[in-house]
Amino acid sequence: MACNSILTSPTRAKLPRATAFRQWLLPLLLLVTASTALSASAQSPYDEQRVLFRMTGSNTIGAELAPLLVKSYLQQKGASAIEQRTEGEKHWISARLEGESVVVPIIALGSSTGFKALDQGTADIGMASRKIKAKELQALSRFGDFAGPQAEHVIGLDALVVAVHHSNPVSRLSIAQLGDIYSGKIRNWRELGGPDLPIRPLHRDTESGTRATFDQEVFGNGKPPRSVAREVSGNAETRQRVLQEAGAIGYLPFADAGGVHKIAVKAGELAPIVPDRGIVATEDFPLTRRLYLYKNPGRIDAEVDAFIRFVESHAGQNEVEQVGFINLIPKPLQLAPYSNAPENYRKLMENGARLSISFRFADGSTELDNRALRDLHRLQDFMQEQEAANRQLSVTLVGFSDRKSNSNISDLISRFRALKVQGALLRDHKLGDSRIMAVGAFAPLTGDRDLGPVKNSRVEVWIN
């Protein structure tokens, strides 16, 4: 009996283990099968659609403008069943196009993310509410020149509106005072003629192109000092806090600034300005910024190119205006003459109208920047429209320079810049009937040494 017990004991031990293994394996297989089925059923229906192109970057552009532009583009192409699905800062625009189901995904998490996505190949178009930075240019240089006209496209203008609580009597601030507020040198509204109340500055997150624009315009190209401001998640939170908190100060895109107490901002030798559409269109307001689309210059993508052409067209630019930004279509503006202006310029201001186009130069160089190259076409179209309507207009190109140690040099540089634009209009656009005026370093838009060569060196277009 003892021997039999010894022989049969191992057999009794093995059988339960085998049975237990089978009992454990079967539910596991069922679980894996169910998980696979669940994963398949959870896939987005958009996974089965053809992706026309992918957009990533600025929330300022991506929140409303980019979806509207994509839908209008698809409609122009004859698409049907155009729909938008949104989850937070992600949007999917789907449609039926030529019998096929298509989709355009838009991810709006900040300008920096657009350049990262272009670098990683996860986006075809980067959206940015600021110009590409030097380190981003370097990171993307293997694809080509992202600062060139094939990659960089200005699609509209915006302005950062400085806003405070409605009860705050402070109505104007200089760029220098804004810098002192955001660096903590000025901490109480009493120091600015307001109430005895702590200042509560609000700042966007570090990924934001809106913040990058504010920092550059206020602190120049150098590294901004450590900020004492409260970091907010987006424009909606900035607006809410400015409306509710008596000591708050923040900045909002022009399109989001309705109903807030706007502050007039002073820069250079111009009077303090509360931004309106006209002054933003000329880029004379100190906190004006450009809105950009960037694409890979080394890649040919017919769909991407067609979309960008649509955005730059009259139809696309009308959509830019509809969202609340400022489009790039030339418009005549009536401006009050400067009392201290040179006599010839003052007479021009009294008798003529300024177009919303201002030609600027790449980083203060002698070459027209990417917006200016396209503005040459826009000016040509504008003049042809006026001629078709039997309106005969004369054009005067007014050149400005950055301040130099010698006024004669400033005058020569301002004349050269006007001649540069005149030559491009004559050579490439057959617009030869224009006059030249040079006013040297008159009416600088900024006193900042870093920004001066770009902002102050310009050519205005006047018609009469």
Secondary structure as UniProt FT lines:
FT   HELIX           2..42
FT   HELIX           45..48
FT   STRAND          50..51
FT   STRAND          55..57
FT   HELIX           59..62
FT   TURN            63..64
FT   HELIX           65..76
FT   TURN            77..78
FT   STRAND          80..87
FT   TURN            88..89
FT   STRAND          90..97
FT   TURN            98..99
FT   STRAND          100..108
FT   HELIX           111..120
FT   STRAND          125..128
FT   HELIX           134..139
FT   HELIX           141..143
FT   TURN            146..147
FT   TURN            149..151
FT   STRAND          152..164
FT   TURN            166..167
FT   STRAND          172..174
FT   HELIX           175..183
FT   HELIX           189..192
FT   STRAND          200..204
FT   TURN            206..207
FT   HELIX           209..219
FT   TURN            220..221
FT   STRAND          230..232
FT   HELIX           235..244
FT   TURN            246..247
FT   STRAND          248..253
FT   HELIX           254..256
FT   TURN            258..259
FT   STRAND          261..262
FT   STRAND          264..266
FT   TURN            268..269
FT   HELIX           277..281
FT   TURN            282..283
FT   TURN            286..287
FT   STRAND          288..295
FT   TURN            297..298
FT   HELIX           302..312
FT   HELIX           314..323
FT   STRAND          332..333
FT   TURN            339..340
FT   HELIX           343..351
FT   STRAND          353..361
FT   HELIX           362..364
FT   HELIX           370..388
FT   TURN            389..390
FT   STRAND          395..400
FT   HELIX           407..429
FT   STRAND          434..438
FT   TURN            440..441
FT   TURN            449..451
FT   HELIX           452..455
FT   STRAND          458..463
//
